[in-house]
Amino acid sequence: MRIAGLLKFFLTFSIILLVLGFLGRMHWIFELLSNLRWNLAFGIFIITLVLALMLKEHLKFYGVIIVLALFIVAEGIISNIIYPSPEIHKDALKIASINLLSSNTNADELFELIHHEDPDIIAFQEYNNFWHDQLSNLNAYPYREYKIQEGNFGIATYSKINPMSDTIHFFSDQHFPSVISQFKTEGKYFELINTHVDPPGGNKSGTIREKHFDSMTKYINQANSKNLLVVGDFNTTKYSPLFKDFKINSNLILVPSGQMNDKTWPTILGIFGIRIDHFFYKGNLQVQRGKRCQGFGSDHASFIYRID
C-alpha cells in the first residue's frame, strides 16, 4: 500500500499544479505551469488509471478524473492532426525553422539536413559565432540578416531569394533580437518575422515576455503587408495565456505539425516534451502542415513548412 500512497501524493500534487496553470495571468510561475498542461494531464491520467486498477475503490471519483484528463490529452493530439492541410504546388516555397542550440557543434549533420530538405528560407535561432563561422560557406543562401550573440538569443535568416528588405528588430529589449524580412515571389508579397522569446523564469523575465508578445502583436496589426509569417522559438505552448492573447489579438493562424508527436523541446523526451517552436501565418497564403526534420544534435526539433 506504500506504492498506492505515493501515487495518491503524486496525483494530488499534479492536480494542484494543473489547476494553478489555469491561473497563468496572475503570476509568472502559474504561467510557466500553464505550458505544462498537456504533460500534467497525461501524468494524471496514467496515475489515476493505475490507482483505479490497483485499489478497485472510489471508481466514480477516479473515473471523473480520468475523463477530464483524457479530454485535455485527446484535444492536444486531435487539434494537431485535423488541420486541413491544403494541396499546393510542388514547387511551393519551403521555409525551415531551425533552433541550432548554441552549445551544439554537429555542423556536418546540420548541412546534411539542409541539403536533404533544400529549404528556400531558413530561420535560425541560437545563432552564435561558432554557427556563423560554420554556416559561412553555405553558398546556396547568399542573402542573410543576422545578429550574432553568445548565449541563446542570436538570430539569423538565410535566403536563396533576394529580400526587398531585411532588418533587425527588438520587440522587448536588446538581448532578444528578431529578424524581419520582406519578400516578393511570383507576384506575391509577404513578410517574415523570425523571433526568439525569453523563457519564463522570474518577474523580470515575465515582464520581458509580455512586452515581446505585446510589441509583436502591435507590429503585426500595423504591418503594411497583408501576408505575414511568424516563426521561431516562442518558449511558450498553446496553453499559455500569453500565447492565446498573442494568437487572438494578432489574428494569426497557428500551423500544427500534423503529427502525433508535435513536441519540439527537449527532443530527448519525445512525445513527453512540449511544443514551444511555432509557425503562424495570416493573409492570402496557403500553408501545409509542418514536416519534422531529422535531428542534428539540437535539443529542439526542426520543421519545414511549404507556402503557396
Secondary structure by P-SEA (a helix, b strand, c coil): caaaaaaaaaaaaaaaaaaaaaaccccaaaaaaaaaaaaaaaaaaaaaaaaaaacccaaaaaaaaaaaaaaaaaaaaaaaccccccccccccbbbbbbbccccccaaaaaaaaaaaacccbbbbccccaaaaaaaccccccccbbbbbbcccccccccccccccbbbbbbcccccbbbbbbbbccccccbbbbbbcccccccaaaaaaaaaaaaaaaaaaaaccccbbbbbcccccccccaaaaaaaaaabbbbbccccccccccccccccccccccccccccccccccbbbbbbccccbbbbbbbcc
